[in-house]
């Protein structure tokens, strides 16, 4: 799943993306890639994608694939 996200955004996606469909900060609400890793924004923290449970990883991949997200420099 992580490889699919990197395939879409690249290994160093400089501008974080914010998901349009997420309304709570206790859910993953955005992500970025850095040095071949994927990091998500959840509960106002940066969390390594690998630390998410499999179910949540699938949800995040679905959000990325849906393309219902926007670039948001404010998340940096």
Rosetta constraint file for C-alpha pairs under 8 A:
AtomPair CA 1 CA 5 HARMONIC 6.52 0.50
AtomPair CA 1 CA 57 HARMONIC 7.24 0.50
AtomPair CA 1 CA 58 HARMONIC 7.29 0.50
AtomPair CA 1 CA 61 HARMONIC 6.55 0.50
AtomPair CA 2 CA 6 HARMONIC 6.28 0.50
AtomPair CA 2 CA 37 HARMONIC 7.80 0.50
AtomPair CA 2 CA 38 HARMONIC 6.62 0.50
AtomPair CA 2 CA 49 HARMONIC 7.36 0.50
AtomPair CA 2 CA 61 HARMONIC 7.97 0.50
AtomPair CA 3 CA 7 HARMONIC 5.99 0.50
AtomPair CA 4 CA 8 HARMONIC 6.39 0.50
AtomPair CA 4 CA 61 HARMONIC 7.82 0.50
AtomPair CA 5 CA 9 HARMONIC 6.13 0.50
AtomPair CA 5 CA 10 HARMONIC 7.73 0.50
AtomPair CA 5 CA 38 HARMONIC 7.71 0.50
AtomPair CA 5 CA 61 HARMONIC 6.77 0.50
AtomPair CA 5 CA 64 HARMONIC 7.05 0.50
AtomPair CA 6 CA 10 HARMONIC 4.70 0.50
AtomPair CA 6 CA 11 HARMONIC 5.59 0.50
AtomPair CA 6 CA 33 HARMONIC 6.97 0.50
AtomPair CA 6 CA 36 HARMONIC 7.09 0.50
AtomPair CA 6 CA 37 HARMONIC 7.83 0.50
AtomPair CA 6 CA 38 HARMONIC 7.35 0.50
AtomPair CA 7 CA 11 HARMONIC 7.89 0.50
AtomPair CA 9 CA 13 HARMONIC 5.89 0.50
AtomPair CA 9 CA 33 HARMONIC 7.33 0.50
AtomPair CA 10 CA 33 HARMONIC 7.12 0.50
AtomPair CA 10 CA 36 HARMONIC 7.84 0.50
AtomPair CA 11 CA 33 HARMONIC 5.71 0.50
AtomPair CA 11 CA 34 HARMONIC 5.85 0.50
AtomPair CA 11 CA 35 HARMONIC 5.65 0.50
AtomPair CA 11 CA 36 HARMONIC 4.39 0.50
AtomPair CA 11 CA 37 HARMONIC 6.97 0.50
AtomPair CA 12 CA 32 HARMONIC 7.78 0.50
AtomPair CA 12 CA 33 HARMONIC 5.09 0.50
AtomPair CA 12 CA 34 HARMONIC 4.44 0.50
AtomPair CA 12 CA 35 HARMONIC 5.71 0.50
AtomPair CA 12 CA 36 HARMONIC 6.70 0.50
AtomPair CA 13 CA 32 HARMONIC 5.95 0.50
AtomPair CA 13 CA 33 HARMONIC 5.12 0.50
AtomPair CA 13 CA 34 HARMONIC 6.58 0.50
AtomPair CA 14 CA 32 HARMONIC 7.30 0.50
AtomPair CA 14 CA 33 HARMONIC 7.53 0.50
AtomPair CA 14 CA 34 HARMONIC 7.82 0.50
AtomPair CA 15 CA 32 HARMONIC 7.01 0.50
AtomPair CA 15 CA 71 HARMONIC 6.17 0.50
AtomPair CA 15 CA 72 HARMONIC 6.56 0.50
AtomPair CA 15 CA 73 HARMONIC 5.75 0.50
AtomPair CA 15 CA 76 HARMONIC 7.72 0.50
AtomPair CA 16 CA 30 HARMONIC 6.87 0.50
AtomPair CA 16 CA 31 HARMONIC 5.63 0.50
AtomPair CA 16 CA 32 HARMONIC 4.70 0.50
AtomPair CA 16 CA 33 HARMONIC 7.94 0.50
AtomPair CA 16 CA 71 HARMONIC 5.87 0.50
AtomPair CA 16 CA 72 HARMONIC 5.72 0.50
AtomPair CA 16 CA 73 HARMONIC 6.26 0.50
AtomPair CA 16 CA 75 HARMONIC 6.35 0.50
AtomPair CA 16 CA 76 HARMONIC 6.76 0.50
AtomPair CA 17 CA 30 HARMONIC 5.32 0.50
AtomPair CA 17 CA 31 HARMONIC 5.56 0.50
AtomPair CA 17 CA 32 HARMONIC 6.45 0.50
AtomPair CA 17 CA 69 HARMONIC 6.26 0.50
AtomPair CA 17 CA 70 HARMONIC 5.44 0.50
AtomPair CA 17 CA 71 HARMONIC 4.45 0.50
AtomPair CA 17 CA 72 HARMONIC 5.64 0.50
AtomPair CA 18 CA 29 HARMONIC 5.87 0.50
AtomPair CA 18 CA 30 HARMONIC 4.17 0.50
AtomPair CA 18 CA 31 HARMONIC 6.83 0.50
AtomPair CA 18 CA 69 HARMONIC 5.39 0.50
AtomPair CA 18 CA 70 HARMONIC 5.41 0.50
AtomPair CA 18 CA 71 HARMONIC 6.19 0.50
AtomPair CA 18 CA 72 HARMONIC 6.10 0.50
AtomPair CA 18 CA 75 HARMONIC 7.87 0.50
AtomPair CA 19 CA 29 HARMONIC 5.49 0.50
AtomPair CA 19 CA 30 HARMONIC 5.52 0.50
AtomPair CA 19 CA 63 HARMONIC 6.91 0.50
AtomPair CA 19 CA 64 HARMONIC 7.94 0.50
AtomPair CA 19 CA 68 HARMONIC 6.25 0.50
AtomPair CA 19 CA 69 HARMONIC 4.26 0.50
AtomPair CA 19 CA 70 HARMONIC 6.63 0.50
AtomPair CA 20 CA 68 HARMONIC 5.68 0.50
AtomPair CA 20 CA 69 HARMONIC 5.08 0.50
AtomPair CA 20 CA 70 HARMONIC 7.15 0.50
AtomPair CA 21 CA 68 HARMONIC 7.15 0.50
AtomPair CA 21 CA 69 HARMONIC 7.91 0.50
AtomPair CA 22 CA 27 HARMONIC 7.12 0.50
AtomPair CA 22 CA 28 HARMONIC 7.49 0.50
AtomPair CA 22 CA 29 HARMONIC 5.68 0.50
AtomPair CA 23 CA 27 HARMONIC 7.99 0.50
AtomPair CA 23 CA 29 HARMONIC 7.69 0.50
AtomPair CA 24 CA 29 HARMONIC 7.48 0.50
AtomPair CA 25 CA 29 HARMONIC 6.42 0.50
AtomPair CA 25 CA 42 HARMONIC 5.94 0.50
AtomPair CA 25 CA 43 HARMONIC 5.03 0.50
AtomPair CA 25 CA 44 HARMONIC 6.76 0.50
AtomPair CA 26 CA 42 HARMONIC 5.79 0.50
AtomPair CA 26 CA 43 HARMONIC 4.72 0.50
AtomPair CA 27 CA 42 HARMONIC 5.64 0.50
AtomPair CA 27 CA 43 HARMONIC 6.98 0.50
AtomPair CA 28 CA 40 HARMONIC 6.34 0.50
AtomPair CA 28 CA 41 HARMONIC 5.58 0.50
AtomPair CA 28 CA 42 HARMONIC 4.57 0.50
AtomPair CA 28 CA 43 HARMONIC 7.70 0.50
AtomPair CA 28 CA 60 HARMONIC 7.25 0.50
AtomPair CA 29 CA 40 HARMONIC 7.52 0.50
AtomPair CA 29 CA 41 HARMONIC 5.77 0.50
AtomPair CA 29 CA 42 HARMONIC 6.20 0.50
AtomPair CA 30 CA 40 HARMONIC 5.74 0.50
AtomPair CA 30 CA 41 HARMONIC 5.11 0.50
AtomPair CA 30 CA 42 HARMONIC 7.61 0.50
AtomPair CA 30 CA 75 HARMONIC 7.96 0.50
AtomPair CA 31 CA 38 HARMONIC 7.11 0.50
AtomPair CA 31 CA 39 HARMONIC 5.53 0.50
AtomPair CA 31 CA 40 HARMONIC 4.08 0.50
AtomPair CA 31 CA 41 HARMONIC 5.63 0.50
AtomPair CA 32 CA 38 HARMONIC 6.00 0.50
AtomPair CA 32 CA 39 HARMONIC 5.51 0.50
AtomPair CA 32 CA 40 HARMONIC 6.51 0.50
AtomPair CA 33 CA 37 HARMONIC 5.48 0.50
AtomPair CA 33 CA 38 HARMONIC 4.48 0.50
AtomPair CA 33 CA 39 HARMONIC 6.06 0.50
AtomPair CA 34 CA 38 HARMONIC 6.50 0.50
AtomPair CA 34 CA 39 HARMONIC 7.64 0.50
AtomPair CA 37 CA 48 HARMONIC 7.63 0.50
AtomPair CA 37 CA 49 HARMONIC 7.85 0.50
AtomPair CA 38 CA 48 HARMONIC 6.25 0.50
AtomPair CA 38 CA 49 HARMONIC 5.47 0.50
AtomPair CA 39 CA 46 HARMONIC 6.08 0.50
AtomPair CA 39 CA 47 HARMONIC 5.41 0.50
AtomPair CA 39 CA 48 HARMONIC 4.57 0.50
AtomPair CA 39 CA 49 HARMONIC 5.27 0.50
AtomPair CA 40 CA 45 HARMONIC 7.98 0.50
AtomPair CA 40 CA 46 HARMONIC 5.56 0.50
AtomPair CA 40 CA 47 HARMONIC 5.24 0.50
AtomPair CA 40 CA 48 HARMONIC 6.36 0.50
AtomPair CA 40 CA 49 HARMONIC 6.10 0.50
AtomPair CA 41 CA 45 HARMONIC 5.54 0.50
AtomPair CA 41 CA 46 HARMONIC 4.88 0.50
AtomPair CA 41 CA 47 HARMONIC 6.35 0.50
AtomPair CA 42 CA 46 HARMONIC 6.61 0.50
AtomPair CA 42 CA 47 HARMONIC 6.96 0.50
AtomPair CA 47 CA 51 HARMONIC 6.99 0.50
AtomPair CA 48 CA 52 HARMONIC 7.46 0.50
AtomPair CA 49 CA 57 HARMONIC 7.10 0.50
AtomPair CA 52 CA 56 HARMONIC 6.09 0.50
AtomPair CA 52 CA 57 HARMONIC 6.04 0.50
AtomPair CA 53 CA 57 HARMONIC 6.25 0.50
AtomPair CA 54 CA 58 HARMONIC 6.30 0.50
AtomPair CA 55 CA 59 HARMONIC 6.43 0.50
AtomPair CA 56 CA 60 HARMONIC 6.20 0.50
AtomPair CA 57 CA 61 HARMONIC 6.19 0.50
AtomPair CA 58 CA 62 HARMONIC 6.13 0.50
AtomPair CA 59 CA 63 HARMONIC 6.31 0.50
AtomPair CA 60 CA 64 HARMONIC 6.30 0.50
AtomPair CA 61 CA 65 HARMONIC 6.10 0.50
AtomPair CA 62 CA 66 HARMONIC 6.02 0.50
AtomPair CA 63 CA 67 HARMONIC 6.74 0.50
AtomPair CA 63 CA 68 HARMONIC 6.68 0.50
AtomPair CA 63 CA 69 HARMONIC 7.66 0.50
AtomPair CA 64 CA 68 HARMONIC 7.23 0.50
AtomPair CA 64 CA 69 HARMONIC 7.29 0.50
